[in-house]
Amino acid sequence: KQLVSTQSHGHHSTSDDSSAYRSIDEVNYWHQEDSPVGRLAHFLTKKGLWVEEQQKASAKECRREVMSAFSDAESSLKPSPYWMFDDVYSEPSQHLAEQRTQLRDHLAKYGQHYNLEKYES
């Protein structure tokens, strides 16, 4: 028996506009009324395994941890732009090597227009 199914209630990526195929009412319904977390909470409540006070305390603690990690990440150097070429394939491909060279040349020429000091070198 399936306990949890999921439904994406937003854009799948930054280039996706889910409003082209899903109404705002449907998005709100899935987000507020029929989310996987909500269904799981209902199931666990019926089984006597869900305690709302514990969930609220846990959510508060999780939020604190996430915000702390977010703050740490924001104050740290970002990975080198060249890392986007690493570990794409088991063996580096010719086209990725060419793109890496293009990025290097571009940054050598136009690097002053970027905040490169925020990135590892």
Backbone hydrogen bonds, N-H to C=O, Kabsch-Sander energy under -0.5 kcal/mol:
donor,donor_aa,acceptor,acceptor_aa,energy
16,D,13,S,-1.3
18,S,16,D,-0.6
20,A,17,D,-2.1
21,Y,18,S,-1.5
22,R,18,S,-1.3
27,V,23,S,-2.2
28,N,24,I,-2.6
29,Y,25,D,-2.4
30,W,26,E,-2.6
31,H,27,V,-2.4
32,Q,28,N,-3.0
33,E,28,N,-0.5
33,E,29,Y,-2.8
34,D,29,Y,-1.6
39,R,35,S,-2.5
40,L,36,P,-2.4
41,A,37,V,-2.6
42,H,38,G,-2.3
43,F,39,R,-2.4
44,L,40,L,-2.9
45,T,41,A,-2.5
46,K,42,H,-2.2
47,K,43,F,-1.3
48,G,45,T,-1.5
49,L,44,L,-3.2
50,W,44,L,-0.7
51,V,49,L,-0.5
52,E,50,W,-0.6
55,Q,51,V,-2.3
56,K,52,E,-2.5
57,A,53,E,-2.2
58,S,54,Q,-2.9
59,A,55,Q,-2.9
60,K,56,K,-2.2
61,E,57,A,-2.3
62,C,58,S,-2.9
63,R,59,A,-2.5
64,R,60,K,-2.1
65,E,61,E,-2.5
66,V,62,C,-2.8
67,M,63,R,-2.8
68,S,64,R,-2.1
69,A,65,E,-2.5
70,F,66,V,-2.8
71,S,67,M,-2.3
72,D,68,S,-2.3
73,A,69,A,-2.7
74,E,70,F,-2.6
75,S,71,S,-1.5
76,S,72,D,-0.6
76,S,73,A,-0.9
78,K,118,K,-3.2
83,W,80,S,-1.9
84,M,81,P,-1.1
85,F,82,Y,-1.8
86,D,83,W,-1.4
88,V,85,F,-0.7
97,A,93,S,-2.0
98,E,94,Q,-2.3
99,Q,95,H,-2.1
100,R,96,L,-2.5
101,T,97,A,-2.0
102,Q,98,E,-2.4
103,L,99,Q,-2.5
104,R,100,R,-2.5
105,D,101,T,-2.7
106,H,102,Q,-2.7
107,L,103,L,-3.0
108,A,104,R,-2.1
109,K,105,D,-1.8
110,Y,106,H,-3.4
111,G,107,L,-1.8
113,H,110,Y,-2.5
114,Y,111,G,-1.9
116,L,114,Y,-1.5
118,K,115,N,-1.9
119,Y,116,L,-1.8
120,E,78,K,-3.0
